[in-house]
């Protein structure tokens, strides 16, 4: 078990963010426009990433994601220890009273996704879940879904965004899935890889992508099946 050898987080001096951006006026007025990419909307790019305070499993134990630096070795789901290629940190100013509910983060209660403590996820952060229903519906028990599709599952709910949130992106040489706050499996995409949005595209993309993120409609179908189980 992961918990048997990964210790409590060590104290490490955090490093300065290399990018800061005031996002107080980014919320779109019209959320009904058709997205350029199926399953995505114009504001998805500001609704993904790992929120500061999330603990990540590393070779030095559980570390706050915002304390990680390039070269640190992180525990991955499929490939053991892998060094970080780059870490991006930005500050998201939400102007919470103007934020549409679609970009509100999701509060994951303790143990809902294997997390030992409560966890907050941005709505477009992809997580890997395992279920018999996914295998029956899509041929693979491990399936990537956006956190937004988890709303209502095991007490996962939307919460208003904080006025200020620090958001971290972790980049490896390849896309990876990492452990957060326990055994919650969080996807770290490779920005050089194309986004796979359908089973047909997955066949065309071949082995360039290890993980297939279900489009929103299929994600909602899967979560409905899980809630009704």
CORWOTA-V896345 format. One record per helix or strand. SS is the DSSP state (hx for helix, st for strand). FROM is the first residue (numbers start at 0). TO is the last residue. If there is no record, write none. Layout:
SS,FROM,TO / SS,FROM,TO
This chain:
hx,1,3 / hx,43,45 / st,49,50 / st,54,57 / st,60,63 / hx,64,66 / st,72,75 / st,79,82 / st,85,92 / hx,95,97 / hx,100,102 / st,104,107 / st,114,114 / st,118,120 / st,125,129 / hx,131,137 / st,141,145 / hx,146,149 / st,156,158 / st,163,170 / st,175,179 / st,181,181 / st,183,187 / hx,198,207 / st,212,212 / hx,215,226
